Amino acid sequence: QVQLAESGGGLVQPGGSLRLSCAASGIIFSITTMGWYRQAPGKQRELVAAFTSGEINYAASVEGRFTISRDNAKNMMYPQMNSLKPEDTAVYYCNVNQVVGTGTYSNWGRGTQVTVSS
C-alpha cells in the first residue's frame, strides 16, 4: 500500500495562488491513476485533476486555473492552484490507485484544508 501525506493548505485571498504537495511512501508500484480530489462542507468528494493512462484530466471547474505535476524521483505530486475562488474552499486529498492482486486499491491521504476568503 501507499501512504500519502498532503501539505501546503491554508488561507488565501480570492484571486491568489497556492501550491499543495503530496508525498508518497510505501509500496509504490502498479499505479493506475493518481490525482487530487476535494470535499467542501456538505458536499461529496469530487475530482480536481488526475493522471490517467498518460493523460491529465481536469474538472471543468478548475481547468485553466489549476495545474498538476509530479516528480517521480521524489515520489511527490503537486497541484498549482491559481486564480482561486471562494468556491475552491475545501479539504484537498491526494489519491493513488494501484492494482493489488486481481483488484484495485485506493489510497488516500488525510487531506489539507484550503480556504479562499477575503
VEXGU-623927 format. One record per residue: x, z, y of N, C-alpha, C, CB in turn; residue in three letters. Coordinates in nm, 3 decimals. Each point is the difference from the previous one (the first is absolute). Glycine has a CB too. Layout:
N
<pt n_east="X" n_up="Z" n_north="Y" ca_east="X" ca_up="Z" ca_north="Y" c_east="X" c_up="Z" c_north="Y" cb_east="X" cb_up="Z" cb_north="Y" res="ALA"/>
...
END
This chain:
118
<pt n_east="0.084" n_up="0.000" n_north="-0.119" ca_east="-0.084" ca_up="0.000" ca_north="0.119" c_east="0.087" c_up="0.000" c_north="0.124" cb_east="-0.182" cb_up="0.121" cb_north="-0.123" res="GLN"/>
<pt n_east="0.120" n_up="-0.162" n_north="0.233" ca_east="0.068" ca_up="-0.008" ca_north="0.128" c_east="-0.049" c_up="0.112" c_north="0.091" cb_east="0.026" cb_up="-0.250" cb_north="-0.024" res="VAL"/>
<pt n_east="0.066" n_up="0.321" n_north="0.085" ca_east="-0.036" ca_up="0.099" ca_north="0.101" c_east="0.015" c_up="-0.064" c_north="0.138" cb_east="0.073" cb_up="0.194" cb_north="-0.151" res="GLN"/>
<pt n_east="-0.172" n_up="-0.172" n_north="0.236" ca_east="-0.003" ca_up="-0.062" ca_north="0.132" c_east="-0.012" c_up="0.107" c_north="0.108" cb_east="-0.103" cb_up="-0.208" cb_north="-0.098" res="LEU"/>
<pt n_east="0.176" n_up="0.191" n_north="0.206" ca_east="-0.006" ca_up="0.095" ca_north="0.111" c_east="-0.006" c_up="-0.076" c_north="0.131" cb_east="0.127" cb_up="0.172" cb_north="-0.133" res="ALA"/>
<pt n_east="-0.238" n_up="-0.154" n_north="0.205" ca_east="-0.016" ca_up="-0.065" ca_north="0.130" c_east="0.051" c_up="0.091" c_north="0.111" cb_east="-0.199" cb_up="-0.127" cb_north="-0.087" res="GLU"/>
<pt n_east="0.241" n_up="0.063" n_north="0.196" ca_east="0.041" ca_up="0.074" ca_north="0.119" c_east="-0.018" c_up="-0.089" c_north="0.122" cb_east="0.164" cb_up="0.138" cb_north="-0.134" res="SER"/>
<pt n_east="-0.155" n_up="-0.077" n_north="0.251" ca_east="-0.003" ca_up="-0.077" ca_north="0.124" c_east="-0.131" c_up="0.003" c_north="0.074" cb_east="0.164" cb_up="-0.141" cb_north="-0.104" res="GLY"/>
<pt n_east="-0.264" n_up="0.210" n_north="0.051" ca_east="-0.128" ca_up="0.005" ca_north="0.069" c_east="0.008" c_up="0.086" c_north="0.125" cb_east="-0.115" cb_up="-0.033" cb_north="-0.217" res="GLY"/>
<pt n_east="0.009" n_up="0.027" n_north="0.297" ca_east="-0.004" ca_up="0.082" ca_north="0.120" c_east="-0.107" c_up="-0.047" c_north="0.095" cb_east="0.241" cb_up="0.046" cb_north="-0.026" res="GLY"/>
<pt n_east="-0.232" n_up="0.002" n_north="0.149" ca_east="-0.095" ca_up="-0.035" ca_north="0.106" c_east="0.061" c_up="-0.109" c_north="0.087" cb_east="-0.097" cb_up="0.234" cb_north="-0.001" res="LEU"/>
<pt n_east="0.021" n_up="-0.338" n_north="0.026" ca_east="0.047" ca_up="-0.110" ca_north="0.083" c_east="-0.115" c_up="-0.046" c_north="0.088" cb_east="0.169" cb_up="-0.072" cb_north="-0.175" res="VAL"/>
<pt n_east="-0.137" n_up="0.025" n_north="0.294" ca_east="-0.102" ca_up="-0.047" ca_north="0.092" c_east="-0.047" c_up="-0.140" c_north="-0.039" cb_east="0.100" cb_up="0.140" cb_north="0.181" res="GLN"/>
<pt n_east="-0.222" n_up="-0.175" n_north="-0.146" ca_east="-0.049" ca_up="-0.137" ca_north="-0.025" c_east="0.096" c_up="-0.103" c_north="0.060" cb_east="-0.237" cb_up="0.084" cb_north="-0.002" res="PRO"/>
<pt n_east="0.263" n_up="-0.187" n_north="-0.074" ca_east="0.094" ca_up="-0.103" ca_north="0.043" c_east="0.143" c_up="0.029" c_north="-0.042" cb_east="-0.148" cb_up="-0.043" cb_north="0.189" res="GLY"/>
<pt n_east="0.173" n_up="0.161" n_north="-0.239" ca_east="0.134" ca_up="0.038" ca_north="-0.040" c_east="0.036" c_up="-0.050" c_north="-0.138" cb_east="-0.021" cb_up="0.199" cb_north="0.143" res="GLY"/>
<pt n_east="0.141" n_up="-0.161" n_north="-0.186" ca_east="0.052" ca_up="-0.043" ca_north="-0.130" c_east="0.047" c_up="0.119" c_north="-0.081" cb_east="0.068" cb_up="-0.219" cb_north="0.100" res="SER"/>
<pt n_east="-0.066" n_up="0.199" n_north="-0.229" ca_east="0.046" ca_up="0.104" ca_north="-0.091" c_east="0.053" c_up="-0.068" c_north="-0.125" cb_east="-0.168" cb_up="0.170" cb_north="0.090" res="LEU"/>
<pt n_east="0.272" n_up="-0.112" n_north="-0.147" ca_east="0.055" ca_up="-0.052" ca_north="-0.125" c_east="-0.002" c_up="0.111" c_north="-0.104" cb_east="0.148" cb_up="-0.166" cb_north="0.124" res="ARG"/>
<pt n_east="-0.218" n_up="0.143" n_north="-0.232" ca_east="-0.004" ca_up="0.095" ca_north="-0.110" c_east="0.105" c_up="-0.038" c_north="-0.104" cb_east="-0.246" cb_up="0.042" cb_north="0.040" res="LEU"/>
<pt n_east="0.279" n_up="0.054" n_north="-0.125" ca_east="0.093" ca_up="-0.025" ca_north="-0.109" c_east="-0.058" c_up="0.053" c_north="-0.130" cb_east="0.195" cb_up="0.012" cb_north="0.159" res="SER"/>
<pt n_east="-0.159" n_up="-0.078" n_north="-0.267" ca_east="-0.037" ca_up="0.046" ca_north="-0.134" c_east="0.125" c_up="-0.004" c_north="-0.086" cb_east="-0.240" cb_up="-0.083" cb_north="0.025" res="CYS"/>
<pt n_east="0.277" n_up="0.198" n_north="-0.077" ca_east="0.116" ca_up="0.010" ca_north="-0.088" c_east="-0.048" c_up="0.010" c_north="-0.144" cb_east="0.137" cb_up="0.111" cb_north="0.180" res="ALA"/>
<pt n_east="-0.084" n_up="-0.196" n_north="-0.266" ca_east="-0.039" ca_up="-0.001" ca_north="-0.141" c_east="0.114" c_up="0.052" c_north="-0.086" cb_east="-0.153" cb_up="-0.194" cb_north="0.042" res="ALA"/>
<pt n_east="0.117" n_up="0.271" n_north="-0.142" ca_east="0.099" ca_up="0.051" ca_north="-0.095" c_east="-0.064" c_up="0.007" c_north="-0.137" cb_east="0.119" cb_up="0.132" cb_north="0.182" res="SER"/>
<pt n_east="-0.036" n_up="-0.106" n_north="-0.283" ca_east="-0.052" ca_up="0.012" ca_north="-0.135" c_east="0.022" c_up="-0.128" c_north="-0.078" cb_east="-0.170" cb_up="0.162" cb_north="0.081" res="GLY"/>
<pt n_east="0.076" n_up="-0.192" n_north="-0.171" ca_east="0.012" ca_up="-0.116" ca_north="-0.089" c_east="-0.061" c_up="-0.120" c_north="0.070" cb_east="-0.009" cb_up="0.147" cb_north="-0.209" res="ILE"/>
<pt n_east="0.094" n_up="-0.225" n_north="0.273" ca_east="-0.047" ca_up="-0.112" ca_north="0.081" c_east="0.026" c_up="-0.130" c_north="-0.075" cb_east="0.044" cb_up="0.128" cb_north="0.216" res="ILE"/>
<pt n_east="-0.142" n_up="-0.172" n_north="-0.292" ca_east="0.009" ca_up="-0.130" ca_north="-0.065" c_east="-0.142" c_up="-0.047" c_north="-0.031" cb_east="0.228" cb_up="0.054" cb_north="-0.099" res="PHE"/>
<pt n_east="-0.237" n_up="-0.180" n_north="0.058" ca_east="-0.129" ca_up="-0.062" ca_north="-0.034" c_east="-0.102" c_up="0.018" c_north="0.112" cb_east="0.046" cb_up="0.043" cb_north="-0.242" res="SER"/>
<pt n_east="0.002" n_up="-0.059" n_north="0.366" ca_east="-0.089" ca_up="0.012" ca_north="0.115" c_east="-0.086" c_up="-0.125" c_north="0.012" cb_east="0.168" cb_up="0.148" cb_north="0.119" res="ILE"/>
<pt n_east="-0.297" n_up="-0.131" n_north="-0.103" ca_east="-0.089" ca_up="-0.113" ca_north="0.020" c_east="-0.033" c_up="-0.018" c_north="0.148" cb_east="-0.095" cb_up="0.036" cb_north="-0.229" res="THR"/>
<pt n_east="0.056" n_up="0.069" n_north="0.294" ca_east="-0.029" ca_up="-0.007" ca_north="0.144" c_east="0.053" c_up="0.126" c_north="0.069" cb_east="-0.206" cb_up="-0.141" cb_north="-0.044" res="THR"/>
<pt n_east="0.236" n_up="0.130" n_north="0.171" ca_east="0.039" ca_up="0.114" ca_north="0.080" c_east="-0.049" c_up="-0.022" c_north="0.142" cb_east="0.202" cb_up="0.044" cb_north="-0.146" res="MET"/>
<pt n_east="-0.251" n_up="0.062" n_north="0.207" ca_east="-0.054" ca_up="-0.019" ca_north="0.133" c_east="-0.046" c_up="0.129" c_north="0.064" cb_east="-0.066" cb_up="-0.225" cb_north="-0.069" res="GLY"/>
<pt n_east="-0.011" n_up="0.209" n_north="0.173" ca_east="-0.049" ca_up="0.111" ca_north="0.081" c_east="-0.153" c_up="-0.003" c_north="0.006" cb_east="0.212" cb_up="-0.003" cb_north="0.136" res="TRP"/>
<pt n_east="-0.271" n_up="0.121" n_north="-0.145" ca_east="-0.143" ca_up="0.018" ca_north="0.016" c_east="-0.021" c_up="0.106" c_north="0.108" cb_east="-0.047" cb_up="-0.065" cb_north="-0.242" res="TYR"/>
<pt n_east="-0.075" n_up="0.075" n_north="0.291" ca_east="-0.032" ca_up="0.105" ca_north="0.095" c_east="-0.142" c_up="0.050" c_north="-0.024" cb_east="0.157" cb_up="-0.101" cb_north="0.169" res="ARG"/>
<pt n_east="-0.180" n_up="0.225" n_north="-0.127" ca_east="-0.132" ca_up="0.059" ca_north="-0.014" c_east="-0.032" c_up="0.079" c_north="0.126" cb_east="0.024" cb_up="0.012" cb_north="-0.252" res="GLN"/>
<pt n_east="-0.127" n_up="-0.058" n_north="0.322" ca_east="-0.048" ca_up="0.069" ca_north="0.119" c_east="-0.104" c_up="0.104" c_north="-0.041" cb_east="0.044" cb_up="-0.204" cb_north="0.144" res="ALA"/>
<pt n_east="-0.065" n_up="0.305" n_north="-0.060" ca_east="-0.100" ca_up="0.104" ca_north="-0.033" c_east="-0.137" c_up="-0.060" c_north="-0.029" cb_east="0.126" cb_up="0.161" cb_north="0.144" res="PRO"/>
<pt n_east="-0.184" n_up="-0.123" n_north="-0.256" ca_east="-0.133" ca_up="-0.047" ca_north="-0.035" c_east="-0.007" c_up="-0.141" c_north="-0.053" cb_east="-0.079" cb_up="0.151" cb_north="0.168" res="GLY"/>
<pt n_east="0.195" n_up="-0.213" n_north="-0.187" ca_east="0.002" ca_up="-0.138" ca_north="-0.049" c_east="0.078" c_up="-0.010" c_north="-0.130" cb_east="-0.017" cb_up="-0.083" cb_north="0.236" res="LYS"/>
<pt n_east="-0.004" n_up="-0.028" n_north="-0.307" ca_east="0.074" ca_up="-0.023" ca_north="-0.123" c_east="0.142" c_up="-0.047" c_north="0.031" cb_east="-0.215" cb_up="-0.056" cb_north="-0.119" res="GLN"/>
<pt n_east="0.303" n_up="0.079" n_north="0.024" ca_east="0.136" ca_up="-0.048" ca_north="0.014" c_east="-0.003" c_up="-0.152" c_north="-0.003" cb_east="0.095" cb_up="0.208" cb_north="-0.110" res="ARG"/>
<pt n_east="-0.018" n_up="-0.270" n_north="0.199" ca_east="0.000" ca_up="-0.146" ca_north="0.011" c_east="0.142" c_up="-0.054" c_north="0.003" cb_east="-0.219" cb_up="0.009" cb_north="0.121" res="GLU"/>
<pt n_east="0.233" n_up="-0.132" n_north="-0.166" ca_east="0.129" ca_up="-0.067" ca_north="0.002" c_east="0.041" c_up="-0.031" c_north="0.143" cb_east="-0.045" cb_up="-0.097" cb_north="-0.228" res="LEU"/>
<pt n_east="0.172" n_up="0.124" n_north="0.259" ca_east="0.058" ca_up="-0.042" ca_north="0.127" c_east="0.080" c_up="-0.129" c_north="-0.023" cb_east="0.012" cb_up="0.241" cb_north="0.084" res="VAL"/>
<pt n_east="0.081" n_up="-0.235" n_north="-0.176" ca_east="0.082" ca_up="-0.117" ca_north="-0.033" c_east="0.070" c_up="0.027" c_north="-0.132" cb_east="0.033" cb_up="-0.058" cb_north="0.246" res="ALA"/>
<pt n_east="-0.003" n_up="-0.048" n_north="-0.320" ca_east="0.065" ca_up="0.018" ca_north="-0.129" c_east="0.079" c_up="-0.123" c_north="-0.039" cb_east="-0.182" cb_up="0.155" cb_north="-0.068" res="ALA"/>
<pt n_east="0.293" n_up="-0.131" n_north="-0.005" ca_east="0.076" ca_up="-0.107" ca_north="-0.063" c_east="-0.065" c_up="-0.026" c_north="-0.136" cb_east="0.219" cb_up="0.065" cb_north="0.121" res="PHE"/>
<pt n_east="-0.259" n_up="-0.188" n_north="-0.143" ca_east="-0.064" ca_up="-0.037" ca_north="-0.126" c_east="0.049" c_up="-0.138" c_north="-0.042" cb_east="-0.205" cb_up="0.139" cb_north="0.055" res="THR"/>
<pt n_east="0.266" n_up="-0.147" n_north="-0.172" ca_east="0.046" ca_up="-0.129" ca_north="-0.055" c_east="0.081" c_up="-0.078" c_north="0.102" cb_east="-0.200" cb_up="-0.005" cb_north="-0.147" res="SER"/>
<pt n_east="0.290" n_up="0.073" n_north="0.216" ca_east="0.089" ca_up="-0.067" ca_north="0.093" c_east="-0.061" c_up="-0.030" c_north="0.136" cb_east="0.106" cb_up="-0.096" cb_north="-0.196" res="GLY"/>
<pt n_east="-0.231" n_up="0.133" n_north="0.215" ca_east="-0.063" ca_up="-0.023" ca_north="0.129" c_east="-0.036" c_up="0.135" c_north="0.064" cb_east="-0.091" cb_up="-0.223" cb_north="-0.080" res="GLU"/>
<pt n_east="0.064" n_up="0.218" n_north="0.209" ca_east="-0.045" ca_up="0.118" ca_north="0.071" c_east="-0.142" c_up="-0.023" c_north="0.045" cb_east="0.235" cb_up="0.055" cb_north="0.076" res="ILE"/>
<pt n_east="-0.323" n_up="0.036" n_north="-0.112" ca_east="-0.140" ca_up="-0.010" ca_north="0.041" c_east="-0.030" c_up="0.110" c_north="0.102" cb_east="-0.064" cb_up="-0.098" cb_north="-0.225" res="ASN"/>
<pt n_east="0.006" n_up="0.060" n_north="0.335" ca_east="-0.036" ca_up="0.094" ca_north="0.106" c_east="-0.151" c_up="0.009" c_north="0.013" cb_east="0.215" cb_up="-0.051" cb_north="0.122" res="TYR"/>
<pt n_east="-0.262" n_up="0.171" n_north="-0.090" ca_east="-0.141" ca_up="0.014" ca_north="0.036" c_east="-0.024" c_up="-0.074" c_north="0.131" cb_east="-0.017" cb_up="0.224" cb_north="-0.119" res="ALA"/>
<pt n_east="-0.101" n_up="-0.282" n_north="0.132" ca_east="-0.031" ca_up="-0.076" ca_north="0.121" c_east="0.013" c_up="0.086" c_north="0.125" cb_east="-0.155" cb_up="-0.144" cb_north="-0.134" res="ALA"/>
<pt n_east="0.125" n_up="0.272" n_north="0.120" ca_east="0.001" ca_up="0.089" ca_north="0.116" c_east="0.140" c_up="0.028" c_north="0.054" cb_east="-0.205" cb_up="0.102" cb_north="-0.091" res="SER"/>
<pt n_east="0.309" n_up="-0.129" n_north="0.011" ca_east="0.136" ca_up="0.029" ca_north="0.045" c_east="0.087" c_up="-0.125" c_north="0.011" cb_east="-0.021" cb_up="0.223" cb_north="-0.105" res="VAL"/>
<pt n_east="-0.028" n_up="-0.336" n_north="0.055" ca_east="0.082" ca_up="-0.122" ca_north="0.002" c_east="0.040" c_up="-0.036" c_north="0.142" cb_east="-0.117" cb_up="-0.082" cb_north="-0.207" res="GLU"/>
<pt n_east="0.244" n_up="0.050" n_north="0.224" ca_east="0.053" ca_up="-0.032" ca_north="0.131" c_east="0.053" c_up="0.121" c_north="0.075" cb_east="-0.158" cb_up="-0.187" cb_north="0.007" res="GLY"/>
<pt n_east="0.122" n_up="0.307" n_north="-0.054" ca_east="0.047" ca_up="0.123" ca_north="0.067" c_east="0.094" c_up="0.081" c_north="-0.090" cb_east="-0.214" cb_up="0.005" cb_north="0.131" res="ARG"/>
<pt n_east="0.190" n_up="-0.010" n_north="-0.260" ca_east="0.080" ca_up="0.078" ca_north="-0.095" c_east="0.089" c_up="-0.096" c_north="-0.080" cb_east="-0.180" cb_up="0.180" cb_north="-0.015" res="PHE"/>
<pt n_east="0.298" n_up="-0.134" n_north="-0.019" ca_east="0.091" ca_up="-0.074" ca_north="-0.085" c_east="0.060" c_up="0.096" c_north="-0.101" cb_east="0.052" cb_up="-0.167" cb_north="0.184" res="THR"/>
<pt n_east="-0.062" n_up="0.134" n_north="-0.314" ca_east="0.064" ca_up="0.085" ca_north="-0.099" c_east="0.127" c_up="-0.066" c_north="-0.049" cb_east="-0.222" cb_up="0.095" cb_north="-0.069" res="ILE"/>
<pt n_east="0.318" n_up="-0.012" n_north="0.034" ca_east="0.126" ca_up="-0.049" ca_north="-0.053" c_east="0.051" c_up="0.099" c_north="-0.103" cb_east="0.054" cb_up="-0.120" cb_north="0.217" res="SER"/>
<pt n_east="0.047" n_up="0.081" n_north="-0.291" ca_east="0.056" ca_up="0.090" ca_north="-0.099" c_east="0.149" c_up="-0.022" c_north="-0.014" cb_east="-0.218" cb_up="0.004" cb_north="-0.122" res="ARG"/>
<pt n_east="0.285" n_up="0.102" n_north="0.082" ca_east="0.143" ca_up="-0.005" ca_north="-0.026" c_east="0.018" c_up="0.040" c_north="-0.146" cb_east="0.063" cb_up="0.055" cb_north="0.244" res="ASP"/>
<pt n_east="-0.048" n_up="-0.153" n_north="-0.331" ca_east="0.007" ca_up="0.028" ca_north="-0.144" c_east="0.124" c_up="0.082" c_north="-0.036" cb_east="-0.124" cb_up="-0.213" cb_north="-0.042" res="ASN"/>
<pt n_east="0.232" n_up="0.192" n_north="0.114" ca_east="0.123" ca_up="0.074" ca_north="-0.030" c_east="-0.017" c_up="0.150" c_north="0.026" cb_east="0.133" cb_up="-0.205" cb_north="0.056" res="ALA"/>
<pt n_east="-0.217" n_up="0.238" n_north="0.043" ca_east="-0.020" ca_up="0.140" ca_north="0.036" c_east="-0.131" c_up="0.055" c_north="-0.055" cb_east="0.134" cb_up="-0.038" cb_north="0.206" res="LYS"/>
<pt n_east="-0.211" n_up="-0.047" n_north="-0.276" ca_east="-0.132" ca_up="0.040" ca_north="-0.050" c_east="-0.088" c_up="0.053" c_north="0.113" cb_east="0.102" cb_up="0.053" cb_north="-0.222" res="ASN"/>
<pt n_east="-0.105" n_up="-0.128" n_north="0.331" ca_east="-0.079" ca_up="0.039" ca_north="0.116" c_east="-0.097" c_up="-0.112" c_north="0.035" cb_east="0.189" cb_up="0.143" cb_north="0.086" res="MET"/>
<pt n_east="-0.301" n_up="-0.101" n_north="-0.026" ca_east="-0.098" ca_up="-0.097" ca_north="0.048" c_east="-0.051" c_up="0.048" c_north="0.135" cb_east="-0.067" cb_up="-0.065" cb_north="-0.236" res="MET"/>
<pt n_east="0.043" n_up="-0.028" n_north="0.327" ca_east="-0.036" ca_up="0.036" ca_north="0.136" c_east="-0.116" c_up="-0.085" c_north="0.050" cb_east="0.237" cb_up="0.070" cb_north="0.043" res="TYR"/>
<pt n_east="-0.328" n_up="-0.008" n_north="0.034" ca_east="-0.088" ca_up="-0.082" ca_north="0.083" c_east="0.038" c_up="0.021" c_north="0.148" cb_east="-0.188" cb_up="0.016" cb_north="-0.172" res="PRO"/>
<pt n_east="0.208" n_up="-0.125" n_north="0.240" ca_east="0.018" ca_up="0.007" ca_north="0.145" c_east="-0.137" c_up="-0.024" c_north="0.061" cb_east="0.244" cb_up="-0.081" cb_north="-0.010" res="GLN"/>
<pt n_east="-0.294" n_up="0.177" n_north="0.084" ca_east="-0.134" ca_up="-0.007" ca_north="0.053" c_east="0.006" c_up="-0.011" c_north="0.152" cb_east="-0.090" cb_up="0.134" cb_north="-0.196" res="MET"/>
<pt n_east="0.046" n_up="-0.246" n_north="0.249" ca_east="0.001" ca_up="-0.026" ca_north="0.144" c_east="-0.142" c_up="-0.010" c_north="0.053" cb_east="0.221" cb_up="-0.119" cb_north="-0.022" res="ASN"/>
<pt n_east="-0.233" n_up="0.128" n_north="0.154" ca_east="-0.130" ca_up="-0.013" ca_north="0.067" c_east="-0.105" c_up="0.088" c_north="-0.067" cb_east="0.058" cb_up="-0.235" cb_north="0.066" res="SER"/>
<pt n_east="-0.022" n_up="0.359" n_north="-0.087" ca_east="-0.088" ca_up="0.092" ca_north="-0.072" c_east="-0.128" c_up="0.027" c_north="0.077" cb_east="0.200" cb_up="0.103" cb_north="-0.106" res="LEU"/>
<pt n_east="-0.308" n_up="-0.087" n_north="0.030" ca_east="-0.133" ca_up="0.025" ca_north="0.056" c_east="-0.051" c_up="0.134" c_north="-0.053" cb_east="-0.048" cb_up="-0.250" cb_north="0.017" res="LYS"/>
<pt n_east="-0.046" n_up="0.311" n_north="0.054" ca_east="-0.057" ca_up="0.126" ca_north="-0.050" c_east="-0.057" c_up="-0.014" c_north="-0.141" cb_east="-0.053" cb_up="0.062" cb_north="0.235" res="PRO"/>
<pt n_east="0.001" n_up="-0.178" n_north="-0.269" ca_east="-0.056" ca_up="-0.020" ca_north="-0.134" c_east="0.107" c_up="-0.009" c_north="-0.108" cb_east="-0.191" cb_up="-0.115" cb_north="0.106" res="GLU"/>
<pt n_east="0.316" n_up="0.113" n_north="-0.069" ca_east="0.108" ca_up="0.006" ca_north="-0.098" c_east="0.030" c_up="0.143" c_north="-0.043" cb_east="0.097" cb_up="-0.207" cb_north="0.100" res="ASP"/>
<pt n_east="-0.162" n_up="0.302" n_north="-0.035" ca_east="0.019" ca_up="0.141" ca_north="-0.036" c_east="-0.043" c_up="0.024" c_north="-0.144" cb_east="-0.035" cb_up="0.067" cb_north="0.239" res="THR"/>
<pt n_east="0.125" n_up="-0.014" n_north="-0.319" ca_east="-0.028" ca_up="0.022" ca_north="-0.142" c_east="0.121" c_up="0.068" c_north="-0.064" cb_east="-0.153" cb_up="-0.202" cb_north="-0.008" res="ALA"/>
<pt n_east="0.135" n_up="0.243" n_north="-0.116" ca_east="0.112" ca_up="0.041" ca_north="-0.083" c_east="0.049" c_up="-0.126" c_north="-0.072" cb_east="-0.088" cb_up="0.240" cb_north="-0.030" res="VAL"/>
<pt n_east="0.215" n_up="-0.267" n_north="0.041" ca_east="0.058" ca_up="-0.121" ca_north="-0.059" c_east="0.074" c_up="0.037" c_north="-0.129" cb_east="0.023" cb_up="-0.107" cb_north="0.230" res="TYR"/>
<pt n_east="-0.052" n_up="0.031" n_north="-0.336" ca_east="0.054" ca_up="0.028" ca_north="-0.131" c_east="0.083" c_up="-0.118" c_north="-0.051" cb_east="-0.196" cb_up="0.148" cb_north="-0.047" res="TYR"/>
<pt n_east="0.305" n_up="-0.114" n_north="-0.016" ca_east="0.083" ca_up="-0.098" ca_north="-0.069" c_east="-0.050" c_up="-0.012" c_north="-0.144" cb_east="0.201" cb_up="0.052" cb_north="0.149" res="CYS"/>
<pt n_east="-0.202" n_up="-0.173" n_north="-0.202" ca_east="-0.051" ca_up="-0.024" ca_north="-0.135" c_east="0.090" c_up="-0.096" c_north="-0.076" cb_east="-0.234" cb_up="0.041" cb_north="0.081" res="ASN"/>
<pt n_east="0.262" n_up="-0.007" n_north="-0.204" ca_east="0.075" ca_up="-0.090" ca_north="-0.089" c_east="-0.072" c_up="-0.003" c_north="-0.134" cb_east="0.222" cb_up="0.051" cb_north="0.116" res="VAL"/>
<pt n_east="-0.255" n_up="-0.170" n_north="-0.162" ca_east="-0.063" ca_up="-0.017" ca_north="-0.131" c_east="0.103" c_up="-0.057" c_north="-0.097" cb_east="-0.227" cb_up="-0.037" cb_north="0.105" res="ASN"/>
<pt n_east="0.231" n_up="0.090" n_north="-0.225" ca_east="0.095" ca_up="-0.046" ca_north="-0.099" c_east="-0.065" c_up="-0.008" c_north="-0.137" cb_east="0.188" cb_up="0.099" cb_north="0.133" res="GLN"/>
<pt n_east="-0.134" n_up="-0.192" n_north="-0.213" ca_east="-0.049" ca_up="-0.014" ca_north="-0.137" c_east="0.058" c_up="0.113" c_north="-0.083" cb_east="-0.020" cb_up="-0.253" cb_north="0.023" res="VAL"/>
<pt n_east="-0.066" n_up="0.325" n_north="-0.092" ca_east="0.041" ca_up="0.107" ca_north="-0.091" c_east="-0.072" c_up="-0.024" c_north="-0.132" cb_east="0.039" cb_up="0.168" cb_north="0.191" res="VAL"/>
<pt n_east="0.039" n_up="-0.201" n_north="-0.294" ca_east="-0.061" ca_up="-0.033" ca_north="-0.129" c_east="-0.084" c_up="-0.126" c_north="0.013" cb_east="-0.001" cb_up="0.242" cb_north="-0.063" res="GLY"/>
<pt n_east="-0.125" n_up="-0.230" n_north="0.026" ca_east="-0.090" ca_up="-0.115" ca_north="0.008" c_east="-0.089" c_up="0.006" c_north="0.124" cb_east="0.003" cb_up="-0.014" cb_north="-0.249" res="THR"/>
<pt n_east="0.021" n_up="0.110" n_north="0.336" ca_east="-0.083" ca_up="0.014" ca_north="0.118" c_east="0.081" c_up="0.005" c_north="0.128" cb_east="-0.166" cb_up="0.118" cb_north="-0.138" res="GLY"/>
<pt n_east="0.099" n_up="-0.088" n_north="0.248" ca_east="0.063" ca_up="0.011" ca_north="0.131" c_east="-0.018" c_up="0.141" c_north="0.053" cb_east="-0.039" cb_up="-0.246" cb_north="0.045" res="THR"/>
<pt n_east="0.147" n_up="0.305" n_north="0.007" ca_east="-0.007" ca_up="0.134" ca_north="0.058" c_east="0.018" c_up="-0.010" c_north="0.150" cb_east="0.088" cb_up="0.104" cb_north="-0.213" res="TYR"/>
<pt n_east="-0.173" n_up="-0.032" n_north="0.286" ca_east="0.006" ca_up="-0.003" ca_north="0.145" c_east="0.064" c_up="0.128" c_north="0.052" cb_east="-0.205" cb_up="-0.147" cb_north="0.009" res="SER"/>
<pt n_east="0.313" n_up="0.132" n_north="0.066" ca_east="0.072" ca_up="0.113" ca_north="0.057" c_east="-0.033" c_up="0.012" c_north="0.149" cb_east="0.185" cb_up="-0.026" cb_north="-0.170" res="ASN"/>
<pt n_east="-0.207" n_up="0.148" n_north="0.216" ca_east="-0.034" ca_up="0.024" ca_north="0.140" c_east="0.087" c_up="0.110" c_north="0.059" cb_east="-0.235" cb_up="-0.074" cb_north="-0.045" res="TRP"/>
<pt n_east="0.265" n_up="0.059" n_north="0.174" ca_east="0.063" ca_up="0.109" ca_north="0.072" c_east="-0.107" c_up="0.095" c_north="0.052" cb_east="0.193" cb_up="-0.148" cb_north="0.062" res="GLY"/>
<pt n_east="-0.150" n_up="0.252" n_north="0.009" ca_east="-0.094" ca_up="0.098" ca_north="0.054" c_east="-0.058" c_up="-0.043" c_north="0.133" cb_east="0.126" cb_up="0.178" cb_north="-0.118" res="ARG"/>
<pt n_east="-0.068" n_up="-0.278" n_north="0.179" ca_east="-0.054" ca_up="-0.052" ca_north="0.125" c_east="0.066" c_up="0.058" c_north="0.123" cb_east="-0.211" cb_up="-0.033" cb_north="-0.118" res="GLY"/>
<pt n_east="0.199" n_up="-0.039" n_north="0.228" ca_east="0.049" ca_up="0.047" ca_north="0.129" c_east="-0.106" c_up="-0.034" c_north="0.106" cb_east="0.244" cb_up="-0.030" cb_north="-0.070" res="THR"/>
<pt n_east="-0.272" n_up="0.125" n_north="0.156" ca_east="-0.107" ca_up="-0.016" ca_north="0.099" c_east="0.047" c_up="-0.083" c_north="0.119" cb_east="-0.097" cb_up="0.220" cb_north="-0.072" res="GLN"/>
<pt n_east="0.017" n_up="-0.318" n_north="0.108" ca_east="0.022" ca_up="-0.078" ca_north="0.122" c_east="-0.121" c_up="0.019" c_north="0.089" cb_east="0.146" cb_up="-0.172" cb_north="-0.120" res="VAL"/>
<pt n_east="-0.123" n_up="0.218" n_north="0.241" ca_east="-0.108" ca_up="0.020" ca_north="0.096" c_east="0.028" c_up="-0.082" c_north="0.125" cb_east="-0.044" cb_up="0.232" cb_north="-0.089" res="THR"/>
<pt n_east="-0.050" n_up="-0.319" n_north="0.123" ca_east="0.014" ca_up="-0.084" ca_north="0.118" c_east="-0.100" c_up="0.049" c_north="0.104" cb_east="0.077" cb_up="-0.202" cb_north="-0.138" res="VAL"/>
<pt n_east="-0.027" n_up="0.262" n_north="0.242" ca_east="-0.087" ca_up="0.061" ca_north="0.100" c_east="0.075" c_up="0.015" c_north="0.131" cb_east="-0.128" cb_up="0.121" cb_north="-0.180" res="SER"/>
<pt n_east="0.053" n_up="-0.130" n_north="0.290" ca_east="0.059" ca_up="0.025" ca_north="0.131" c_east="-0.019" c_up="0.146" c_north="0.041" cb_east="-0.043" cb_up="-0.239" cb_north="0.064" res="SER"/>
END
